[in-house]
Amino acid sequence: MSSAPRFQEEYSAKLPALALLSTLGWHFLPPSEALALRGGDQGAVVLGSLLREELQKRRFVFEGRAHALSDQAINRLISIVSQPDFVSGLRDANEKMTTHLLYGIAVTEFIDGRKATPTIELIDWHNPDQNSFTFTEEFSVTRTDQTQTRRPDIVCFVNGIPLAVIEAKRPDGQPGKGPTVEAGISQTLRNQRKDEIPQLFAYSQLLLSITGYEGRYGTCGTPLKFWASWTEEDIPEREMERLKNTPLSTAQKDILFRERKKLIVHGLILGLLAP
């Protein structure tokens, strides 16, 4: 397989999506940084270091006073989040994780010898600004059979937890492969199989296949025929046009293209050296 960049997908679908996420206030993590935040382990999908930072900000009230979480409690929470229960399959694992995301997880703490059992929110639903919103590209995840990796195009994280997975496809299609949006959906469905990377989808709340001008969405386990066309209801069309055409800042462009430049140069060199 060629290592050269796929320019049509890159420039027609993927880069516009990355730029829009940046404009909406999400922070881009180059692939190397995302890997470092999961301890260099491609089998892991939670950005454990980032989740730890967010949990260290949490406070619970016991006997009228606010307390920070102990290291033991934080380790317990990270362990629960990082190890979805697949005993009954992916869909059940996703439902259990969604419950944790919505309602939090109870932990045991001891304050001056007294036992407390606070429920800790993984996401601060009341104060959105108190959460971390990050995304990355080419998120390599080791298959469950340990033989290969899969690389979803874009993954979005809230507090280090991967809540959205996006596949970006070229809009002009490829001979013999049919509509490209459906190709992205098929790829996502394949990746959810138990011998693929189901661990990524135990957390997912939104799955997208986009081409730059068309998009369809589903959730964990949604069959192909039930993926729906994306229509924006909360943001007026004029505001959406403004967002799509807002230039990125120099800092946003620098971080977005930092590792991409290396990939392009590497691909061009390989192309020149190829027989």
ChimeraX attribute file (.defattr): number of C-alpha atoms within 10 A of each C-alpha:
attribute: neighborCount
match mode: 1-to-1
recipient: residues
	/A:1	3
	/A:2	8
	/A:3	12
	/A:4	15
	/A:5	15
	/A:6	13
	/A:7	12
	/A:8	13
	/A:9	19
	/A:10	18
	/A:11	13
	/A:12	19
	/A:13	22
	/A:14	23
	/A:15	17
	/A:16	17
	/A:17	20
	/A:18	19
	/A:19	21
	/A:20	18
	/A:21	19
	/A:22	19
	/A:23	18
	/A:24	10
	/A:25	10
	/A:26	19
	/A:27	20
	/A:28	22
	/A:29	17
	/A:30	19
	/A:31	17
	/A:32	12
	/A:33	14
	/A:34	26
	/A:35	21
	/A:36	14
	/A:37	20
	/A:38	19
	/A:39	14
	/A:40	12
	/A:41	13
	/A:42	17
	/A:43	17
	/A:44	19
	/A:45	27
	/A:46	27
	/A:47	23
	/A:48	23
	/A:49	16
	/A:50	19
	/A:51	23
	/A:52	17
	/A:53	14
	/A:54	20
	/A:55	23
	/A:56	13
	/A:57	11
	/A:58	18
	/A:59	15
	/A:60	16
	/A:61	11
	/A:62	16
	/A:63	7
	/A:64	7
	/A:65	8
	/A:66	11
	/A:67	13
	/A:68	14
	/A:69	20
	/A:70	14
	/A:71	12
	/A:72	12
	/A:73	17
	/A:74	21
	/A:75	15
	/A:76	16
	/A:77	20
	/A:78	19
	/A:79	12
	/A:80	14
	/A:81	21
	/A:82	18
	/A:83	14
	/A:84	18
	/A:85	17
	/A:86	16
	/A:87	8
	/A:88	8
	/A:89	13
	/A:90	23
	/A:91	18
	/A:92	15
	/A:93	21
	/A:94	25
	/A:95	16
	/A:96	16
	/A:97	21
	/A:98	17
	/A:99	12
	/A:100	19
	/A:101	20
	/A:102	13
	/A:103	15
	/A:104	18
	/A:105	18
	/A:106	16
	/A:107	16
	/A:108	14
	/A:109	18
	/A:110	11
	/A:111	10
	/A:112	6
	/A:113	7
	/A:114	8
	/A:115	11
	/A:116	16
	/A:117	13
	/A:118	17
	/A:119	13
	/A:120	22
	/A:121	18
	/A:122	24
	/A:123	22
	/A:124	18
	/A:125	13
	/A:126	7
	/A:127	8
	/A:128	10
	/A:129	9
	/A:130	14
	/A:131	16
	/A:132	19
	/A:133	18
	/A:134	22
	/A:135	24
	/A:136	23
	/A:137	23
	/A:138	14
	/A:139	21
	/A:140	21
	/A:141	23
	/A:142	19
	/A:143	20
	/A:144	16
	/A:145	11
	/A:146	11
	/A:147	8
	/A:148	11
	/A:149	17
	/A:150	16
	/A:151	15
	/A:152	21
	/A:153	19
	/A:154	19
	/A:155	23
	/A:156	24
	/A:157	24
	/A:158	21
	/A:159	25
	/A:160	26
	/A:161	26
	/A:162	22
	/A:163	21
	/A:164	20
	/A:165	25
	/A:166	23
	/A:167	26
	/A:168	26
	/A:169	28
	/A:170	23
	/A:171	18
	/A:172	12
	/A:173	14
	/A:174	12
	/A:175	7
	/A:176	6
	/A:177	9
	/A:178	10
	/A:179	16
	/A:180	20
	/A:181	23
	/A:182	19
	/A:183	18
	/A:184	24
	/A:185	24
	/A:186	14
	/A:187	15
	/A:188	24
	/A:189	18
	/A:190	14
	/A:191	20
	/A:192	19
	/A:193	17
	/A:194	15
	/A:195	12
	/A:196	21
	/A:197	24
	/A:198	24
	/A:199	28
	/A:200	25
	/A:201	26
	/A:202	29
	/A:203	29
	/A:204	23
	/A:205	16
	/A:206	16
	/A:207	23
	/A:208	23
	/A:209	29
	/A:210	27
	/A:211	24
	/A:212	19
	/A:213	9
	/A:214	15
	/A:215	21
	/A:216	20
	/A:217	20
	/A:218	22
	/A:219	18
	/A:220	20
	/A:221	15
	/A:222	14
	/A:223	12
	/A:224	15
	/A:225	8
	/A:226	11
	/A:227	18
	/A:228	12
	/A:229	14
	/A:230	14
	/A:231	11
	/A:232	9
	/A:233	7
	/A:234	7
	/A:235	11
	/A:236	9
	/A:237	11
	/A:238	8
	/A:239	10
	/A:240	14
	/A:241	11
	/A:242	10
	/A:243	16
	/A:244	15
	/A:245	13
	/A:246	12
	/A:247	13
	/A:248	14
	/A:249	10
	/A:250	9
	/A:251	8
	/A:252	15
	/A:253	14
	/A:254	12
	/A:255	14
	/A:256	22
	/A:257	13
	/A:258	11
	/A:259	13
	/A:260	15
	/A:261	11
	/A:262	11
	/A:263	15
	/A:264	16
	/A:265	13
	/A:266	14
	/A:267	17
	/A:268	15
	/A:269	12
	/A:270	14
	/A:271	13
	/A:272	8
	/A:273	8
	/A:274	7
	/A:275	5
